[in-house]
Amino acid sequence: MAPAHPFEAAVALQPQGEGVWRGRTSPAYANMIGPYGGITAAQCLQSVLGHPERLGDPIAFTVNFAAAIADGEFLLRPRPARTNRSTQHWIVEMVQDGRLVATATAVTATRRETWSGHEARMPEAPRPEDVPRALRRGVEWIRRYEMRFVEGAFPQQWDGELREGSLSRLWVRDDPPRPLDFASLTAIADVFFPRVWLRRAKPTPIGTVSMTVYYHADAAQLAATGAGHLLLQAQGQGFGGGYFDHGGQLWDEAGALLATTHQVVYYKE
Amino acid sequence: MAPAHPFEAAVALQPQGEGVWRGRTSPAYANMIGPYGGITAAQCLQSVLGHPERLGDPIAFTVNFAAAIADGEFLLRPRPARTNRSTQHWIVEMVQDGRLVATATAVTATRRETWSGHEARMPEAPRPEDVPRALRRGVEWIRRYEMRFVEGAFPQQWDGELREGSLSRLWVRDDPPRPLDFASLTAIADVFFPRVWLRRAKPTPIGTVSMTVYYHADAAQLAATGAGHLLLQAQGQGFGGGYFDHGGQLWDEAGALLATTHQVVYYKE
């Protein structure tokens, strides 16, 4: 049997009795300290997706990173707080050694056919095969993604020179490639390196505090995307008092808007 | 004694024993059915702001509208789920007749002096006194805000003609004017009429599902803003399968970025 993709292993959860699931951090997605935030987000969402009472597909998901997560086991408590006819509201708590380390809320819903007309259009970009792959150095989770920067690449020199803007555009997919699903799309939404590094060319310590993803694709659209490249874009908005935020979009190679995302990030100085 | 501003009355909460507060919907902020979503958001945040264990000021706030809220009383259960040295993570549940009607999460923190450089700049716009006030027709909550549209006003004709874009820019403040605070800023972040109405010029039923606000102002900046006008901007991103989202920004009259916001909204057809 072929070994599971590292992503499958990372989001695998074991039932632990009434409303509780057990998971563990994945060395394949290790960050400098503790796990990559995107994999923590995916684990929180996966606890909803795998819940026997889940209704529909994700519409909105917010994860709040409450504390550093240690390498090892954690518990997830997803709770359907309100179930309506076609929508459902979830509260998720992630706990380690009896203390809360992350909270999340999710809205799932059965979608219906309506008028459709995405306004956030995919920007012009060379095809992924025409863009060199970024070097796979640094922390382990970086090696789990193929990244090809079209614009706004990781600073090559930490020379402290200020930049006006922090727009990045890049092609991204799992490495090895893997058919996209809601959990992996959520993990990918966190791949942007900190916008404050791009603005300042200075490696100040950072940590994402809260991230939101809105899903514009249904399961059929994700299936159509398959293991193809996604074009991602993000740009910073406010920077001050120790926190900055960015807004971003994710399209598939055919130009379909799959999701939009936002996050607010702590920075030290 | 001068009567309280309707906003004060709307967000007033009474302690009801261990970790529970009681409030009631405000006729002054009534929507077509139930209350204006912005006031529900403000009530959820207020339950955190008024909590005796609260640490610091809001950094991120997400509210999920789980069910229609009936006119009358509700209970709020704000819970500090994790308290760190300088940050705190909150889970809030709003309950009516024993059933959950809204969930929220908040991150509060003590801010520190750091490098600052907002990237989302206030767009050029005529001064508020040079822009006519929008007519105060329709539902009651609309009368609680002075709105002056610079661009992307409410459709004047429901002629079903499609528009490419849904950018709106408008000056907004409380009516009567009132010094800004975190709760009223949060309420104002929801004043945008539905982007799908602007795109389609068709009055399809809608309901906000989830809204997030990131705060870029501290209490001193809000005090400096006082009762002045705010310039708001919002633009839609994805529209399809019964849901659309928008992203937006709020600046004060002096051009300081106070907050960014985004929301995802259900629409019927």
Interface residues (C-beta under 8 A of the other chain):
Chain A: I59 A60 T62 N64 A66 A67 A81 R82 N84 T87 H89 I91 E93 R99 L100 V101 T103 A104 T105 V107 A109 R111 R112 E113 T114 W115 S116 G117 H118 E119 A120 L162 E164 G165 S166 R195 V196 R199 R200 V209 S210 T212 Y214 H216 D218 Q235 G236 Q237 G238 F239 G240 G241 G242 Y243 D245 G247 Q249 L257 A259 T260 H262 V264 Y266 Y267 K268 E269
Chain B: I59 A60 T62 N64 A66 A67 A81 R82 N84 T87 H89 I91 E93 R99 L100 V101 T103 A104 T105 V107 A109 R111 R112 E113 T114 W115 S116 G117 H118 E119 A120 L162 E164 G165 S166 R195 V196 R199 R200 V209 S210 T212 Y214 H216 D218 Q235 G236 Q237 G238 F239 G240 G241 G242 Y243 D245 G247 Q249 L257 A259 T260 H262 V264 Y266 Y267 K268 E269
